[in-house]
Amino acid sequence: MTACAIETTAEDDDRDGERPGGAAWPTGFTITANGAYAARLAGDGDALYVERWTLDGPEPYAVPLPLDQPEEPGTQLLPLADGRVLVARRVDGRRNTFSLLYPTGPATGELRLGAVEAPGSEHLVLLPPSPDGICAYAMCVGPDTTSLWLVAGGAFGPEQVAEVKGRCSGGVWLDRTGRMLALDRRLDDRPVKAVAVDLERGGEVTPLLQITEDSNDRLLLADPDSGLLLIRSDAPSPGHDRLGWGVLGSLLPVRFPECLRLDDAAVTPFAVQPGQVLMPESCAVALRIDAAGGSWVGTWQPSARRMGHLAAPVGWQAGAGLWTAGGVLRLPYATAGAPCGLADVELPPEPEPGPGAAPGTMAAEDVEEPRVCRPVPLQQAPLTDGKPAG
């Protein structure tokens, strides 16, 4: 299962008061990479506590993990594959402390892991759940450099594992081992470019997206099985971001389907169907659509010319969800009558590709080595569905 939990924010990643990078804020509901557990802050007003959801059983259920003191609204959570929940708290405006919470009969156990200093204008954010389900990472963004920290899963508490030049944002895993991490990086006043960071080689950085020299190119989601990449870039229309897709390691151009462009709504992908090996065009993508009248869910496949629209369940944890390999979209929701629920939506039959559509499969050499992060060039990007490149 591939899942992510994100919301749309402003396009510029240097606006004060926003999450570094501007591309995504957590919804407050985060799902493990394998789809087994999730965590959120529950409660009302100032009486907030951690709540862990179990999603891989016959029925979903929630376990409250309260402590003697309530959690602050800005507390960050990350569930692990063993059912524990990592909690990151900001203390005194500069120290970030980390603990693991777990149920111990009627009480909540807490294992304190240590702290990371983020002084002055630096910001620390948890990265998305690691694919290995064991380790947890945080990103500390300073004025000129970004440091990456292993905050859970190490032997001696939080430890810095890499330092990347520039201000970074985002965070997308490119493989199933938790080695290759994509970040959106801004160097000085240059455009934002997605890069790949190798955590097993001291944070070695290689280019990932270089669509045009002057474009801002961000990576939103990636599926290691198929190599499908979901991209936000202003390359096709400078000054205005568009959603596009490409294939990791492929030299084919990035495409920007017209059906993903809504003039009166923000469209943000949050989950990609796993298990579609060597078939990126067949991957189903779930999108959160936000408009003046509310939010709903979109479904789309790269081979399709249209985006499907469906109403979100009442109480949807907006921007959170996961696909099964069989094409079922699972949307978490919470209401007074159903405080822990999953709504399953079957993927509709794939429509027939239109004339001139791209082929339905990629050559094996394009995606069989997901750790090789070659740039994805734009070449001559089609701006409408089905229009061939070049």
Solvent accessible surface area in square Angstrom, and as a share of the most:
residue,aa,sasa,rsa
1,M,73,0.32
2,T,17,0.10
3,A,21,0.16
4,C,25,0.15
5,A,14,0.11
6,I,15,0.08
7,E,50,0.23
8,T,52,0.30
9,T,32,0.19
10,A,27,0.21
11,E,92,0.41
12,D,57,0.30
13,D,9,0.05
14,D,64,0.33
15,R,127,0.46
16,D,144,0.74
17,G,75,0.72
18,E,45,0.20
19,R,26,0.10
20,P,8,0.05
21,G,4,0.03
22,G,2,0.02
23,A,16,0.13
24,A,16,0.13
25,W,96,0.34
26,P,62,0.39
27,T,32,0.19
28,G,42,0.40
29,F,1,0.00
30,T,22,0.13
31,I,7,0.04
32,T,3,0.02
33,A,26,0.20
34,N,81,0.42
35,G,2,0.02
36,A,8,0.06
37,Y,41,0.16
38,A,0,0.00
39,A,1,0.01
40,R,43,0.16
41,L,41,0.20
42,A,7,0.05
43,G,38,0.37
44,D,121,0.63
45,G,65,0.63
46,D,128,0.66
47,A,67,0.52
48,L,25,0.12
49,Y,65,0.25
50,V,0,0.00
51,E,15,0.07
52,R,23,0.08
53,W,0,0.00
54,T,10,0.06
55,L,3,0.01
56,D,92,0.47
57,G,29,0.28
58,P,140,0.88
59,E,128,0.57
60,P,25,0.16
61,Y,113,0.43
62,A,33,0.26
63,V,33,0.19
64,P,75,0.47
65,L,2,0.01
66,P,68,0.43
67,L,55,0.27
68,D,146,0.75
69,Q,136,0.60
70,P,76,0.48
71,E,12,0.05
72,E,121,0.54
73,P,100,0.63
74,G,66,0.63
75,T,13,0.08
76,Q,45,0.20
77,L,20,0.10
78,L,4,0.02
79,P,2,0.01
80,L,6,0.03
81,A,35,0.28
82,D,87,0.45
83,G,2,0.02
84,R,77,0.28
85,V,0,0.00
86,L,0,0.00
87,V,0,0.00
88,A,3,0.02
89,R,51,0.18
90,R,106,0.39
91,V,52,0.30
92,D,125,0.65
93,G,50,0.48
94,R,113,0.41
95,R,90,0.33
96,N,5,0.02
97,T,30,0.18
98,F,1,0.01
99,S,3,0.02
100,L,6,0.03
101,L,0,0.00
102,Y,72,0.27
103,P,52,0.33
104,T,63,0.36
105,G,70,0.67
106,P,149,0.94
107,A,62,0.48
108,T,25,0.15
109,G,10,0.10
110,E,50,0.22
111,L,84,0.42
112,R,184,0.67
113,L,36,0.18
114,G,34,0.33
115,A,36,0.28
116,V,3,0.01
117,E,85,0.38
118,A,0,0.00
119,P,50,0.32
120,G,72,0.69
121,S,72,0.47
122,E,47,0.21
123,H,77,0.34
124,L,11,0.05
125,V,15,0.09
126,L,14,0.07
127,L,2,0.01
128,P,37,0.23
129,P,21,0.13
130,S,3,0.02
131,P,30,0.19
132,D,54,0.28
133,G,12,0.11
134,I,115,0.58
135,C,23,0.14
136,A,1,0.01
137,Y,22,0.09
138,A,0,0.00
139,M,0,0.00
140,C,6,0.03
141,V,0,0.00
142,G,3,0.03
143,P,84,0.53
144,D,107,0.55
145,T,56,0.33
146,T,0,0.00
147,S,17,0.11
148,L,0,0.00
149,W,50,0.18
150,L,20,0.10
151,V,2,0.01
152,A,4,0.03
153,G,48,0.47
154,G,35,0.34
155,A,82,0.64
156,F,191,0.80
157,G,23,0.22
158,P,27,0.17
159,E,75,0.34
160,Q,84,0.37
161,V,41,0.24
162,A,6,0.05
163,E,108,0.48
164,V,1,0.01
165,K,137,0.58
166,G,4,0.04
167,R,64,0.23
168,C,2,0.01
169,S,1,0.01
170,G,19,0.18
171,G,7,0.07
172,V,17,0.10
173,W,20,0.07
174,L,1,0.00
175,D,5,0.02
176,R,103,0.38
177,T,69,0.40
178,G,8,0.08
179,R,43,0.16
180,M,11,0.05
181,L,0,0.00
182,A,1,0.01
183,L,1,0.00
184,D,2,0.01
185,R,46,0.17
186,R,36,0.13
187,L,33,0.16
188,D,110,0.57
189,D,140,0.73
190,R,133,0.48
191,P,38,0.24
192,V,0,0.00
193,K,32,0.13
194,A,0,0.00
195,V,7,0.04
196,A,0,0.00
197,V,0,0.00
198,D,9,0.05
199,L,24,0.12
200,E,120,0.54
201,R,150,0.55
202,G,61,0.59
203,G,7,0.06
204,E,76,0.34
205,V,48,0.28
206,T,50,0.29
207,P,81,0.51
208,L,0,0.00
209,L,2,0.01
210,Q,78,0.34
211,I,13,0.06
212,T,53,0.31
213,E,140,0.63
214,D,116,0.60
215,S,5,0.03
216,N,36,0.18
217,D,0,0.00
218,R,9,0.03
219,L,4,0.02
220,L,12,0.06
221,L,8,0.04
222,A,10,0.07
223,D,1,0.01
224,P,18,0.12
225,D,38,0.19
226,S,0,0.00
227,G,4,0.04
228,L,0,0.00
229,L,1,0.00
230,L,0,0.00
231,I,0,0.00
232,R,36,0.13
233,S,0,0.00
234,D,13,0.07
235,A,18,0.14
236,P,27,0.17
237,S,24,0.16
238,P,113,0.71
239,G,57,0.54
240,H,123,0.55
241,D,29,0.15
242,R,11,0.04
243,L,8,0.04
244,G,0,0.00
245,W,7,0.02
246,G,3,0.02
247,V,5,0.03
248,L,7,0.04
249,G,5,0.05
250,S,1,0.00
251,L,103,0.51
252,L,75,0.37
253,P,7,0.04
254,V,0,0.00
255,R,36,0.13
256,F,1,0.00
257,P,8,0.05
258,E,71,0.32
259,C,24,0.14
260,L,6,0.03
261,R,109,0.40
262,L,52,0.26
263,D,140,0.73
264,D,119,0.62
265,A,20,0.15
266,A,36,0.28
267,V,12,0.07
268,T,1,0.01
269,P,0,0.00
270,F,0,0.00
271,A,0,0.00
272,V,0,0.00
273,Q,9,0.04
274,P,5,0.03
275,G,39,0.37
276,Q,26,0.12
277,V,91,0.52
278,L,57,0.29
279,M,73,0.33
280,P,0,0.00
281,E,3,0.01
282,S,24,0.15
283,C,0,0.00
284,A,0,0.00
285,V,0,0.00
286,A,0,0.00
287,L,0,0.00
288,R,29,0.11
289,I,0,0.00
290,D,34,0.18
291,A,32,0.25
292,A,117,0.91
293,G,85,0.81
294,G,34,0.33
295,S,47,0.31
296,W,71,0.25
297,V,0,0.00
298,G,0,0.00
299,T,10,0.06
300,W,5,0.02
301,Q,12,0.05
302,P,14,0.09
303,S,16,0.10
304,A,9,0.07
305,R,103,0.38
306,R,193,0.70
307,M,16,0.07
308,G,32,0.31
309,H,102,0.46
310,L,42,0.21
311,A,90,0.69
312,A,26,0.20
313,P,32,0.20
314,V,127,0.73
315,G,30,0.29
316,W,27,0.09
317,Q,34,0.15
318,A,29,0.22
319,G,0,0.00
320,A,0,0.00
321,G,0,0.00
322,L,2,0.01
323,W,2,0.01
324,T,27,0.16
325,A,59,0.46
326,G,71,0.68
327,G,2,0.02
328,V,30,0.17
329,L,0,0.00
330,R,48,0.17
331,L,0,0.00
332,P,0,0.00
333,Y,50,0.19
334,A,20,0.15
335,T,44,0.26
336,A,115,0.89
337,G,78,0.75
338,A,34,0.26
339,P,86,0.54
340,C,24,0.14
341,G,5,0.05
342,L,26,0.13
343,A,26,0.20
344,D,84,0.43
345,V,40,0.23
346,E,128,0.57
347,L,45,0.22
348,P,73,0.46
349,P,127,0.80
350,E,80,0.36
351,P,64,0.40
352,E,152,0.68
353,P,71,0.45
354,G,14,0.13
355,P,130,0.82
356,G,52,0.50
357,A,31,0.24
358,A,30,0.23
359,P,102,0.64
360,G,43,0.42
361,T,87,0.50
362,M,21,0.09
363,A,51,0.40
364,A,44,0.34
365,E,121,0.54
366,D,30,0.16
367,V,12,0.07
368,E,110,0.49
369,E,110,0.49
370,P,44,0.28
371,R,100,0.36
372,V,70,0.40
373,C,14,0.09
374,R,92,0.34
375,P,54,0.34
376,V,0,0.00
377,P,38,0.24
378,L,17,0.08
379,Q,118,0.52
380,Q,115,0.51
381,A,19,0.14
382,P,4,0.03
383,L,71,0.35
384,T,67,0.39
385,D,25,0.13
386,G,27,0.26
387,K,117,0.49
388,P,97,0.61
389,A,32,0.25
390,G,90,0.87
